[in-house]
Each structure stands twice: as C-alpha cells, then as structure tokens.
Amino acid sequence: MLLWAAAVRVVIDCDDKARVTGAEPEAESSTMSSGRVQLSDLNDFITPGQACIKPVEVQREEGKPAKIAIEPDGSYMQLKEDGTKVKLEKAKITLNDCLACSGCVTSAESVLIEKQNHKELENAVQNKKEGSLVCVCISQQSYASLAVRFDISAVEACQRLVTFFKSIGVDYVFDVTVGRSIALRESARELVSRVRNPMEGSPVPVLASSCPGWICYAEKTHPEALPFISKVKSPQQIMGALVKYHFAPQLGVKPQDVFMVAVMPCFDKKLEASRQDFYSDIYRTRDVDCVIVSHEVETMLEERKLRLNDVEMGQLDSVLRPGHFDQVVGHVGSGSGGYLHHVLLYAARELHGVEMSEVEMVSRRGEDYKDTQVCVDGKPVLKMATAYGFRNIQNIIRRVKRNKCPYQYVEIMACPKGCVNGGGQIRHADPTMKDVTPTLVARQYHAVPAKNAWDDERVATLLDALDAEREQQKQKQGPEQQKQVREQEQGEDSVAADAVVLLPSNEQLFFTKYHRVEATIMPQFEAW
C-alpha cells in the first residue's frame, strides 16, 4: 500500500476509501486526481527529491478494512478496532519497486541512486583488477546538455568527455550511436512485419520501447498495453550487450569482468539497467552495471574543480573492435532518438512504395503531441504520432484499450519535450530559464552531424562480424564447448570461470520482452 505525504494529516481506509485533511500543497507543475483523492505537485518524470514517502506494510484480516494514521511527527500508526494504535515500520524498497510515475514509491534520493551513481563509477575505477575493464557510453542528449552548460558545441563536449573519463581511469569511451542505429532499424522492421503478418501477441499500433519510465508504468498499471510495445531493446542496453559480449572478448576479457557505465539524460535509465531481464544468470552480470545522469557528470567535474572547456579533446572508441575510433554523429529525427522518423520512412517505402526524405509533423495538443500521415491517391495509408509526457500517454492508452487508436506507430516518452528534457539533465540556476534550457539542449542535439540509421555502414560491418564470430565458435566447438552450449540453452545458472564466452544470438542481443508486474498501488491512483 502506498501513501502520499501531501497534507498535514492523512487517514486512509484500505478498503479503497480515502479522506485527505489538512492544508493542500500548492501545485507547482500539474495536478492529477480521481473521484476520491487529489494529488498535487507531480512531474512527468522521475527525479529525486519528490515530496512522497515510502510505503508501509499493513497487517489486516481478509475482508476487513484497516486504517492508517500519519501522526504529526511523521510516524505511521495502524488503528485497531478497539481504538489502540500500532506503529508501522516502513517497507524496504529498491529500484525495481519504482512505478516511474513521480508520485509514490520514490521518496529519498538514496532510493533512486543506490548503487547507481557516479561514486560507483569512481569505486570501480579505483578497485579495478588486472584483466578487467571499465567502459563508458555517452548519450547524445547528455553531451548536448553539457554543451549548453559549458557553452561549447555538442561535438566538442563529447570529445572532451572522452578525455575526462579516461583521465579518471576509464579504459574505453563510446557513444550510443551504433546501438541506436540498430534499435532504429529493428524498430522499423518490426512494424512492417506486424503489419504484413498480423498475429496474436504482436498487434498494431506499435508503441516505442526506448523509454524505461513508460515501460515501467505500463507493466505495473496497464498490462493490456504490453502486447503493443516494441520488443526492441533501448540503445543503452544494446550497447551494454555489445561491449560485454563482442568488444571485451576480443581483449580476452569476460563479460563479468567488465564494469559498464552509461551516461544518460534521465533517472529512469537507472531503473532500466536494474531490470532482471537484463541480467545474465550464466555470467552473473548485468548488461549495464551503472547509469549516471548528465548532472552527475557536472558534479564529477565540479568535485575536481574542472570546467569541461579546459579538458582536451579525445576520440570516441569504436565498439566494433579495439584500437579503432568513431566520429561524433547523431541521427535524423526527434531529440528522443528519431524513432518515428525512421519507422515512417521505412514503412512508407516497404508497405506502399512511397519514397520520402522528410517528415512533416502537425501539433495536436501542443509540442508534446504531434502526428503525421502518408497518403496514397489522396487517402491516408499510414499515420504515426509522438506522445511525450504522461498526460499524452494516457490519451494513447485509452484509445488503444478501446481499439480506437488511429496510429500504426507511436513514439512514446515519459518526459515532456522528450529525452532532451530528461529528469537527469542539467538545470539552469535561473528559474526563468526553466523552459529555455530544453530548447537550447535540443538545438545542440540537432547541431551534431546527423545520418539516417540505414546509412550507418558500421551496423552492416558489426552484423557481419557477429555472424563470423558465431560461425568460428561453432567450428571450434569440441565436446566441452558443445556441453557449454547445451547448458546455456537450457538456462544453467552459471558456467565455469574458464569457459569460453559464447556470443548470444542477435535476438538475445537486440530484443527483450515485457511482462505484467504486480504493483502495490491503490485503485484510486490507477485511475489517472
């Protein structure tokens, strides 16, 4: 059961009746309400420091209501039928318990960033053992945010970050472009496949899966939407898998000996990295071990009394092979990765023979809800949308549930203005710049030389290398390796320390699945 510390005193009946008394807080950004309770001061993304509390566990008999009182000193008391009070202990929660809705489970900063902060990166570097690696990959939105903070170009910010991270002991620094090129390609193929081969369990519309806040929310509150969600992993998780299972083995390093860090624009990415789906029971390691957000990088620089402007520029490492380097490039499309752009152009060509180079978006409910369509002989044949922020997500979900969604694909992001405005981005000290900063970050994001994911020649090179590596492993398999393959296929808990690292299939590297998660949340709050 979850409670909000939104008033001086709250009494809640656990049989789904709620009564809030006392002074209501002044709403700063939005108000969400149901028929019985009103919640104020909620944002659309997770961020530490929200005015909410940890849940408490209530002991009650089946069919009988239980009452909880929040005392003036902040303690929780269960009210018995005889009028006595019993003090309740706060329940212990982890990242995996977070609903990603900015209003319930996450209370203190430590809840979100325990084992997911820049100190963990520094500890990994300091305690690095011989034969192990510490690697970092940087998102385009993050280095664009740092570019605005230090008044330099985004390309320059990225190159200076390479040198900074290596100066503190990081071995290799990548960006996420290759992983995102793969995600964009596979997302486009997935939609075309679903349209051409409709089958139960893979319906249309396809809802983008790169935002973990939206995914977490859907799994815990809207399980009926799960079949519509794309099965393609996010660029963060694809990069983590590529580094651990393709790049590191070329250096003789096993996946469990790589500490993989991602620099991302939002706190939800910490939740994503902690998902059990992205943990290997075989090698006992996560695809991504730690996520730090943009402002944590700023903190790391401040702790060393450094300005990013004063750091020399370096070259991004290539995930294809050690000793090779990459240029700083981005993708065409939105500041959230360009998913709709790539999916629409590919689908128009493959499904209807329409060649397009540009996508014209029409605002429907402000900048956070836009759509576009492709017409053939004057009739619309494809319609897609971008929906940012939970208000717009709710609108899409309602349409999907009623089977009245007019779109074939929706690029969904939890944060208003998308990933350039993620909760972990650097905020301007001047409150009047609150709405200006995301615009400046978006401008820096789009100033990076951009290409279409289908023109990224590195993807073809990488896929060929993965196929060749698997074939080579297959040819070298003796009795022991064959046994190891069988054990991995059968889901053995782990492998011997000296076992050969077998490259997972592309399906395992690039795709995942989503599942219903039971969330202890009262029905009042499910009706957002």
Backbone torsions as a table, in degrees:
resi	resn	phi	psi	omega
1	MET	NA	138.9	-175.8
2	LEU	-117.9	143.5	179.8
3	LEU	-126.9	153.0	173.5
4	TRP	-109.9	130.0	174.7
5	ALA	-85.4	65.8	-174.1
6	ALA	-100.5	-2.9	-178.4
7	ALA	-144.5	173.1	-179.2
8	VAL	-64.0	-41.9	-178.9
9	ARG	-143.2	135.0	-178.8
10	VAL	-129.6	132.4	172.7
11	VAL	-121.5	125.2	-175.8
12	ILE	-125.6	129.2	171.5
13	ASP	-87.1	130.6	-176.9
14	CYS	-77.5	-1.0	174.6
15	ASP	-92.3	37.2	172.3
16	ASP	73.9	19.5	173.4
17	LYS	-110.9	135.2	-178.3
18	ALA	-131.0	139.6	176.8
19	ARG	-133.0	122.8	-178.0
20	VAL	-109.9	127.2	178.3
21	THR	-126.1	160.1	179.6
22	GLY	104.3	-174.1	-176.5
23	ALA	-78.6	131.8	177.3
24	GLU	-81.2	142.7	177.5
25	PRO	-72.0	153.9	178.2
26	GLU	-74.9	127.8	-178.2
27	ALA	-71.6	128.2	-178.1
28	GLU	-96.7	-37.1	-175.1
29	SER	-128.6	-36.5	-177.1
30	SER	-163.3	165.7	176.3
31	THR	-133.3	129.3	175.8
32	MET	-114.4	140.8	-177.0
33	SER	-146.7	157.0	171.2
34	SER	-123.6	-170.5	-179.0
35	GLY	-67.7	-20.4	-172.0
36	ARG	-119.8	-20.0	-174.0
37	VAL	-143.2	147.3	179.9
38	GLN	-119.7	133.0	179.9
39	LEU	-115.0	130.6	-178.8
40	SER	-120.8	167.0	175.2
41	ASP	63.3	46.2	178.4
42	LEU	-111.4	138.0	172.8
43	ASN	-100.6	175.8	-177.1
44	ASP	-94.7	1.2	179.2
45	PHE	-138.0	161.0	179.0
46	ILE	-73.7	136.8	173.5
47	THR	-154.9	140.6	178.7
48	PRO	-61.3	153.9	174.8
49	GLY	91.4	6.6	176.0
50	GLN	-65.8	150.6	-178.7
51	ALA	-84.0	71.5	178.2
52	CYS	-139.9	173.0	-170.6
53	ILE	-128.8	165.1	176.8
54	LYS	-75.2	151.7	178.8
55	PRO	-74.4	158.8	174.8
56	VAL	-122.5	151.1	-178.4
57	GLU	-94.0	129.2	-178.0
58	VAL	-107.9	133.5	175.7
59	GLN	-96.8	115.3	179.2
60	ARG	-145.9	155.6	179.6
61	GLU	-81.6	149.5	-179.6
62	GLU	-58.1	132.6	176.3
63	GLY	82.9	-8.4	-179.9
64	LYS	-109.0	134.7	-179.8
65	PRO	-71.8	154.9	174.9
66	ALA	-126.4	146.4	-179.3
67	LYS	-116.8	142.6	176.6
68	ILE	-124.4	136.7	175.0
69	ALA	-117.4	135.5	173.4
70	ILE	-97.5	112.2	-176.7
71	GLU	-72.7	162.0	179.9
72	PRO	-56.8	-28.2	-179.8
73	ASP	-84.5	2.7	177.0
74	GLY	92.5	-2.9	179.9
75	SER	-80.6	158.2	-177.0
76	TYR	-109.9	129.2	-177.8
77	MET	-125.0	131.7	173.9
78	GLN	-89.0	129.7	-177.7
79	LEU	-92.6	116.6	179.4
80	LYS	-81.2	163.8	-179.5
81	GLU	-63.2	-28.8	-179.3
82	ASP	-85.2	5.3	177.2
83	GLY	93.3	-7.9	179.2
84	THR	-77.1	160.1	-179.3
85	LYS	-118.9	142.3	176.8
86	VAL	-125.4	125.6	-178.9
87	LYS	-72.0	134.5	-178.6
88	LEU	-101.5	143.2	176.7
89	GLU	-87.1	146.9	175.9
90	LYS	-71.8	138.1	178.2
91	ALA	-75.7	145.8	177.4
92	LYS	-85.4	130.0	-178.8
93	ILE	-126.1	161.7	179.4
94	THR	-129.9	-179.2	177.5
95	LEU	-57.0	-34.7	-176.4
96	ASN	-68.6	-16.4	179.3
97	ASP	-85.1	-9.9	-173.1
98	CYS	-69.7	136.0	179.8
99	LEU	-86.7	-13.2	-179.5
100	ALA	63.5	37.5	-179.1
101	CYS	-120.8	4.2	175.1
102	SER	68.2	16.3	-176.8
103	GLY	-140.4	-1.5	-172.3
104	CYS	-130.7	-82.4	-165.6
105	VAL	-68.7	-41.0	-174.8
106	THR	-74.7	119.6	-177.8
107	SER	-118.3	-54.2	-176.6
108	ALA	-107.8	156.2	-178.8
109	GLU	-57.6	-32.8	-178.1
110	SER	-64.1	-26.0	-179.9
111	VAL	-64.4	-42.7	-176.0
112	LEU	-79.3	-35.1	-168.8
113	ILE	-112.2	11.2	174.8
114	GLU	-61.9	122.5	-177.0
115	LYS	60.3	17.8	176.9
116	GLN	-140.0	65.3	-179.6
117	ASN	-152.6	174.4	-174.3
118	HIS	-67.6	-22.4	177.0
119	LYS	-66.4	-33.1	177.1
120	GLU	-65.2	-38.7	175.3
121	LEU	-62.3	-45.6	-179.7
122	GLU	-64.3	-39.0	177.1
123	ASN	-64.4	-39.8	180.0
124	ALA	-63.1	-39.1	178.7
125	VAL	-68.1	-44.2	-177.5
126	GLN	-67.5	-32.7	-176.2
127	ASN	-103.5	17.7	-177.5
128	LYS	-64.8	130.7	-179.8
129	LYS	-95.4	161.1	177.8
130	GLU	-63.2	135.1	-179.6
131	GLY	88.2	6.6	177.7
132	SER	-116.0	167.6	-178.7
133	LEU	-133.3	149.8	167.5
134	VAL	-119.7	121.0	-176.8
135	CYS	-124.1	150.5	179.8
136	VAL	-130.8	137.6	168.6
137	CYS	-122.3	141.6	-171.7
138	ILE	-116.6	132.4	177.5
139	SER	-81.2	153.3	180.0
140	GLN	-65.4	-36.3	179.5
141	GLN	-65.1	-35.2	-178.7
142	SER	-70.1	-46.1	-178.8
143	TYR	-73.7	-21.1	172.2
144	ALA	-68.7	-39.0	177.4
145	SER	-64.0	-42.3	178.2
146	LEU	-69.1	-29.7	176.4
147	ALA	-64.3	-42.1	177.1
148	VAL	-64.9	-41.9	-177.8
149	ARG	-61.6	-39.1	-175.0
150	PHE	-107.6	9.8	174.6
151	ASP	55.5	49.4	174.6
152	ILE	-131.6	172.2	179.6
153	SER	-73.8	158.3	-179.6
154	ALA	-64.7	-40.3	178.6
155	VAL	-61.2	-44.2	179.3
156	GLU	-64.1	-41.4	179.1
157	ALA	-60.2	-43.8	179.9
158	CYS	-62.0	-45.8	-178.2
159	GLN	-66.8	-35.0	177.7
160	ARG	-71.8	-32.3	176.8
161	LEU	-64.9	-33.9	177.1
162	VAL	-57.3	-49.3	-179.2
163	THR	-65.6	-40.4	-179.5
164	PHE	-60.4	-50.6	-177.7
165	PHE	-63.6	-38.3	179.2
166	LYS	-70.2	-27.4	179.3
167	SER	-69.5	-22.7	179.4
168	ILE	-96.4	1.6	173.7
169	GLY	115.6	2.5	177.0
170	VAL	-70.7	139.0	-175.7
171	ASP	-83.0	-44.3	-177.8
172	TYR	-137.9	142.0	179.8
173	VAL	-127.5	123.8	179.8
174	PHE	-119.3	166.1	161.9
175	ASP	-105.3	179.8	-174.5
176	VAL	-97.9	10.5	-170.8
177	THR	-59.6	-44.5	-179.3
178	VAL	-62.9	-44.8	177.8
179	GLY	-61.1	-37.7	179.7
180	ARG	-72.8	-36.0	175.7
181	SER	-58.6	-42.2	178.1
182	ILE	-64.5	-45.4	-179.2
183	ALA	-61.8	-41.2	-179.8
184	LEU	-66.4	-43.8	179.0
185	ARG	-61.9	-48.6	-176.9
186	GLU	-67.9	-32.3	176.8
187	SER	-64.1	-42.2	179.0
188	ALA	-65.6	-44.7	178.7
189	ARG	-62.3	-38.7	-178.2
190	GLU	-61.6	-44.7	-179.8
191	LEU	-62.3	-47.1	-179.3
192	VAL	-59.6	-40.9	179.2
193	SER	-63.7	-41.6	-179.4
194	ARG	-67.3	-37.2	179.8
195	VAL	-69.4	-41.9	-177.9
196	ARG	-74.8	-34.0	-175.7
197	ASN	-126.9	68.7	-179.8
198	PRO	-61.9	130.3	178.7
199	MET	-149.8	159.0	-179.0
200	GLU	-63.0	132.5	179.9
201	GLY	98.6	-12.5	178.4
202	SER	-137.7	65.4	-175.1
203	PRO	-83.8	175.0	173.3
204	VAL	-113.0	141.9	11.9
205	PRO	-78.3	155.9	172.7
206	VAL	-90.2	128.7	178.8
207	LEU	-104.5	126.9	-175.5
208	ALA	-56.7	148.3	-173.3
209	SER	-117.7	8.5	-173.6
210	SER	-79.1	-13.5	-179.3
211	CYS	-96.8	110.7	-177.4
212	PRO	-69.8	-25.4	177.0
213	GLY	-64.7	-44.6	177.4
214	TRP	-65.4	-41.1	-179.7
215	ILE	-63.3	-46.9	-179.9
216	CYS	-60.5	-42.7	179.0
217	TYR	-62.6	-44.9	-179.2
218	ALA	-65.0	-42.1	-178.1
219	GLU	-63.7	-33.2	-174.2
220	LYS	-98.0	-17.5	-176.8
221	THR	-129.1	-21.1	-178.3
222	HIS	-135.7	64.0	-178.5
223	PRO	-61.1	-22.3	178.9
224	GLU	-66.8	-16.5	179.5
225	ALA	-87.1	-13.7	-172.9
226	LEU	-58.3	-41.2	179.7
227	PRO	-61.2	-22.3	-177.6
228	PHE	-84.6	-15.8	-175.3
229	ILE	-75.9	137.1	178.0
230	SER	-58.3	144.0	179.8
231	LYS	-92.7	3.8	-179.6
232	VAL	-77.3	133.0	176.4
233	LYS	-65.6	160.8	174.8
234	SER	-75.0	158.7	176.6
235	PRO	-54.6	-36.4	179.0
236	GLN	-57.3	-49.0	-175.8
237	GLN	-73.7	-33.5	176.1
238	ILE	-64.2	-43.7	179.2
239	MET	-63.5	-41.7	179.1
240	GLY	-59.6	-43.9	179.8
241	ALA	-66.3	-40.2	-179.6
242	LEU	-65.4	-41.5	-179.7
243	VAL	-65.0	-43.6	-174.3
244	LYS	-77.3	-33.9	-172.7
245	TYR	-108.6	-11.4	177.8
246	HIS	-119.0	-50.9	-175.4
247	PHE	-72.9	-54.8	-175.1
248	ALA	-59.8	-43.3	179.3
249	PRO	-59.1	-25.4	176.4
250	GLN	-65.8	-20.8	177.2
251	LEU	-100.2	5.8	-179.2
252	GLY	77.6	20.1	-178.5
253	VAL	-107.6	133.2	-178.3
254	LYS	-83.2	155.7	-177.8
255	PRO	-52.9	-40.2	-177.2
256	GLN	-71.1	-10.3	179.0
257	ASP	-101.7	12.0	177.1
258	VAL	-110.7	126.0	173.1
259	PHE	-99.9	107.3	-173.3
260	MET	-100.2	125.7	-178.2
261	VAL	-119.5	137.6	175.3
262	ALA	-117.7	135.4	175.1
263	VAL	-100.9	114.9	-170.0
264	MET	-129.5	164.7	-176.9
265	PRO	-87.0	-6.3	-176.1
266	CYS	-143.5	155.4	-178.7
267	PHE	-69.3	-26.4	-179.6
268	ASP	-58.6	-26.2	179.6
269	LYS	-65.4	-24.9	174.5
270	LYS	-66.2	-40.7	176.8
271	LEU	-62.2	-43.0	-178.5
272	GLU	-60.3	-45.7	-178.4
273	ALA	-63.9	-26.4	-176.9
274	SER	-87.1	-3.6	-178.8
275	ARG	-61.1	139.8	178.8
276	GLN	-65.1	-26.5	179.4
277	ASP	-60.5	-26.0	-176.6
278	PHE	-105.9	27.1	176.0
279	TYR	-114.5	132.7	179.0
280	SER	-94.4	114.7	175.0
281	ASP	-68.8	-24.6	-178.5
282	ILE	-70.6	-50.4	-177.5
283	TYR	-99.7	-2.7	179.6
284	ARG	54.2	54.8	179.4
285	THR	-153.0	153.5	174.9
286	ARG	-91.2	155.5	175.8
287	ASP	-62.5	-41.9	175.9
288	VAL	-125.2	122.9	-174.2
289	ASP	-85.2	-30.5	-173.9
290	CYS	-152.6	140.0	174.8
291	VAL	-121.0	130.2	172.0
292	ILE	-119.6	146.9	-177.1
293	VAL	-98.0	171.9	-171.9
294	SER	-56.3	-44.7	-176.2
295	HIS	-72.2	-18.9	173.8
296	GLU	-71.1	-32.5	174.0
297	VAL	-65.4	-41.7	175.5
298	GLU	-58.3	-41.6	178.2
299	THR	-62.0	-42.4	178.4
300	MET	-60.3	-39.7	177.8
301	LEU	-67.1	-43.1	-179.0
302	GLU	-64.5	-38.5	179.6
303	GLU	-63.4	-25.4	178.6
304	ARG	-100.0	8.4	-179.8
305	LYS	53.9	44.7	-179.5
306	LEU	-116.3	147.5	165.6
307	ARG	-108.4	140.5	-177.7
308	LEU	-60.2	-29.1	178.9
309	ASN	-59.5	-28.4	-174.3
310	ASP	-89.2	-3.7	-179.9
311	VAL	-90.2	138.4	179.6
312	GLU	-68.3	158.8	-179.8
313	MET	-87.9	142.8	178.2
314	GLY	-128.3	-176.6	-178.8
315	GLN	-110.3	137.3	175.3
316	LEU	-65.3	137.9	174.3
317	ASP	-76.2	153.8	178.1
318	SER	-98.4	132.3	179.5
319	VAL	-74.1	-11.7	-179.1
320	LEU	-65.2	-47.3	179.4
321	ARG	-161.1	148.8	179.3
322	PRO	-61.8	145.3	178.0
323	GLY	88.1	-4.2	177.1
324	HIS	-108.8	157.1	-173.7
325	PHE	-129.5	158.2	-179.0
326	ASP	-118.6	153.9	171.5
327	GLN	-85.3	160.7	176.4
328	VAL	-84.3	111.5	179.3
329	VAL	-136.2	158.9	177.1
330	GLY	-124.4	-162.8	179.5
331	HIS	-125.2	150.3	175.1
332	VAL	-70.0	156.7	179.1
333	GLY	111.0	-159.6	-174.1
334	SER	-69.2	166.8	177.0
335	GLY	-74.3	2.1	176.7
336	SER	-104.4	16.5	175.8
337	GLY	118.0	-16.3	177.8
338	GLY	79.0	29.8	-177.0
339	TYR	-62.9	-51.8	-178.1
340	LEU	-58.6	-44.3	-178.4
341	HIS	-55.1	-50.4	-176.7
342	HIS	-69.8	-40.8	-179.4
343	VAL	-65.8	-42.6	-177.5
344	LEU	-65.1	-47.7	-178.5
345	LEU	-62.8	-41.2	-179.7
346	TYR	-68.7	-44.5	-178.5
347	ALA	-66.5	-39.4	179.2
348	ALA	-61.0	-40.4	-179.4
349	ARG	-73.3	-47.8	-173.7
350	GLU	-73.9	-35.8	-175.2
351	LEU	-92.5	-30.0	-173.2
352	HIS	-131.8	3.7	177.6
353	GLY	67.8	22.0	-178.7
354	VAL	-98.5	119.8	178.1
355	GLU	-90.8	127.1	-179.4
356	MET	-132.6	151.9	175.4
357	SER	-123.2	-21.9	-179.5
358	GLU	-126.1	155.6	176.8
359	VAL	-124.4	122.0	179.3
360	GLU	-100.2	116.2	-178.3
361	MET	-96.8	143.9	177.7
362	VAL	-116.3	126.5	179.8
363	SER	-71.8	131.6	178.3
364	ARG	-108.6	-43.8	177.7
365	ARG	-136.4	64.3	-177.2
366	GLY	81.8	-172.4	-176.0
367	GLU	-71.3	-16.4	-177.0
368	ASP	-90.1	-2.8	177.4
369	TYR	-138.9	103.2	179.8
370	LYS	-129.4	157.9	172.8
371	ASP	-143.3	171.7	-179.6
372	THR	-153.1	161.6	179.4
373	GLN	-145.7	158.4	175.5
374	VAL	-115.0	128.2	-178.8
375	CYS	-112.2	142.2	173.4
376	VAL	-126.6	124.1	-176.8
377	ASP	55.6	37.9	176.9
378	GLY	79.0	1.9	-179.0
379	LYS	-114.3	134.4	179.0
380	PRO	-68.5	128.9	179.1
381	VAL	-115.1	-18.8	176.5
382	LEU	-139.5	138.2	177.1
383	LYS	-141.7	128.8	-177.4
384	MET	-137.1	161.8	-175.7
385	ALA	-145.4	159.5	167.6
386	THR	-112.7	132.0	180.0
387	ALA	-131.4	107.8	-178.4
388	TYR	-111.2	138.3	179.9
389	GLY	90.4	148.5	-173.6
390	PHE	-67.8	-24.9	176.5
391	ARG	-62.4	-45.9	-179.9
392	ASN	-73.4	-32.6	175.1
393	ILE	-61.2	-42.8	179.3
394	GLN	-60.1	-39.9	179.3
395	ASN	-62.8	-42.2	178.5
396	ILE	-64.7	-44.8	-178.4
397	ILE	-61.7	-41.7	178.8
398	ARG	-60.4	-41.3	179.3
399	ARG	-67.0	-40.1	179.5
400	VAL	-64.3	-44.6	-178.7
401	LYS	-61.6	-33.6	-179.0
402	ARG	-90.0	3.4	-178.1
403	ASN	59.4	35.9	-179.5
404	LYS	-123.8	21.7	179.3
405	CYS	-79.7	122.4	-175.3
406	PRO	-82.4	-1.6	-172.8
407	TYR	-101.5	151.8	171.7
408	GLN	-91.0	-23.6	-178.3
409	TYR	-149.2	140.3	177.2
410	VAL	-132.7	124.0	174.3
411	GLU	-85.8	105.5	-174.5
412	ILE	-105.9	132.5	174.8
413	MET	-137.0	139.9	-177.3
414	ALA	-71.7	-31.5	-175.0
415	CYS	-85.8	133.1	170.4
416	PRO	-56.9	139.7	-176.3
417	LYS	73.0	1.1	175.2
418	GLY	82.4	-161.8	-171.6
419	CYS	-67.7	-24.7	178.2
420	VAL	-65.5	-18.4	180.0
421	ASN	-111.3	28.8	-179.6
422	GLY	-59.4	155.8	-176.5
423	GLY	-63.6	-17.8	-179.9
424	GLY	-96.8	3.3	179.4
425	GLN	-72.6	160.1	-177.8
426	ILE	-74.7	126.9	-179.8
427	ARG	-97.7	141.7	179.1
428	HIS	-71.1	141.9	-179.0
429	ALA	-65.8	-26.6	-179.8
430	ASP	-85.8	116.3	-178.3
431	PRO	-57.6	-27.8	-179.3
432	THR	-69.5	-12.7	179.9
433	MET	-93.4	6.3	-174.7
434	LYS	-54.4	-45.2	-177.3
435	ASP	-88.2	-15.9	-178.2
436	VAL	-81.8	-39.1	-174.9
437	THR	-56.0	-47.4	178.6
438	PRO	-59.1	-33.4	178.2
439	THR	-66.0	-41.5	178.3
440	LEU	-66.2	-39.4	178.3
441	VAL	-65.0	-42.3	178.2
442	ALA	-61.5	-38.1	178.9
443	ARG	-64.2	-42.6	177.3
444	GLN	-66.0	-40.0	179.1
445	TYR	-57.7	-47.2	-176.3
446	HIS	-79.4	-8.7	176.3
447	ALA	-79.5	-13.2	178.0
448	VAL	-72.1	133.8	177.6
449	PRO	-51.1	125.7	-171.9
450	ALA	-114.3	150.8	175.5
451	LYS	-140.4	161.2	173.5
452	ASN	-76.6	140.9	-178.2
453	ALA	-57.7	-29.7	-179.7
454	TRP	-72.6	-15.6	178.2
455	ASP	-96.3	3.0	-179.9
456	ASP	-82.9	97.5	-175.4
457	GLU	-65.3	-17.8	179.8
458	ARG	-65.4	-29.7	-178.1
459	VAL	-64.8	-46.7	179.0
460	ALA	-61.8	-41.4	178.0
461	THR	-61.8	-42.8	-179.7
462	LEU	-65.7	-46.4	-178.4
463	LEU	-63.0	-39.0	176.7
464	ASP	-63.9	-40.5	180.0
465	ALA	-65.7	-39.4	178.5
466	LEU	-64.2	-43.9	178.6
467	ASP	-62.5	-43.3	-179.4
468	ALA	-65.3	-38.2	180.0
469	GLU	-65.2	-42.0	178.9
470	ARG	-65.9	-40.0	-180.0
471	GLU	-65.7	-39.5	178.9
472	GLN	-65.4	-42.0	177.4
473	GLN	-63.2	-39.0	-179.7
474	LYS	-63.6	-41.9	-178.6
475	GLN	-69.3	-28.2	-177.9
476	LYS	-88.8	-3.1	-174.7
477	GLN	-68.1	118.3	170.9
478	GLY	-97.9	-168.8	-179.9
479	PRO	-55.9	-40.8	-177.9
480	GLU	-68.0	-43.2	179.9
481	GLN	-66.0	-38.4	178.5
482	GLN	-63.1	-39.4	176.5
483	LYS	-63.5	-41.1	179.7
484	GLN	-62.8	-41.6	178.6
485	VAL	-60.7	-45.0	179.8
486	ARG	-61.5	-40.8	-180.0
487	GLU	-64.2	-40.4	179.3
488	GLN	-67.8	-40.9	179.0
489	GLU	-64.9	-31.6	-179.4
490	GLN	-87.0	-1.2	176.3
491	GLY	78.0	36.8	176.3
492	GLU	-60.2	149.1	-174.3
493	ASP	-62.0	-38.7	-177.7
494	SER	-159.3	171.5	178.0
495	VAL	-121.6	165.6	179.4
496	ALA	-62.8	151.5	-176.6
497	ALA	-60.4	-31.1	-178.2
498	ASP	-95.0	10.3	-178.2
499	ALA	-69.2	149.9	177.4
500	VAL	-70.6	138.2	177.8
501	VAL	-77.8	114.7	179.5
502	LEU	-91.7	129.0	-178.3
503	LEU	-69.3	124.4	177.7
504	PRO	-63.6	163.6	177.0
505	SER	-70.4	163.9	176.3
506	ASN	-60.8	-33.7	177.6
507	GLU	-60.0	-42.5	179.6
508	GLN	-73.5	-33.4	-178.0
509	LEU	-74.3	-37.5	-168.3
510	PHE	-111.5	-10.1	-175.1
511	PHE	-128.0	158.1	176.8
512	THR	-146.3	-171.5	176.1
513	LYS	-141.9	156.6	-177.1
514	TYR	-118.4	152.0	-171.3
515	HIS	-145.8	154.6	-179.7
516	ARG	-65.0	137.1	177.1
517	VAL	-121.8	125.8	178.7
518	GLU	-73.1	122.3	-179.9
519	ALA	-113.1	132.9	178.6
520	THR	-81.9	79.0	-179.0
521	ILE	-132.3	138.2	-175.1
522	MET	-69.6	147.8	-177.9
523	PRO	-56.0	-29.0	-179.9
524	GLN	-56.8	-38.3	-172.7
525	PHE	-88.1	-9.5	175.2
526	GLU	-78.9	-14.4	-174.9
527	ALA	-91.6	30.5	178.9
528	TRP	-66.0	NA	NA
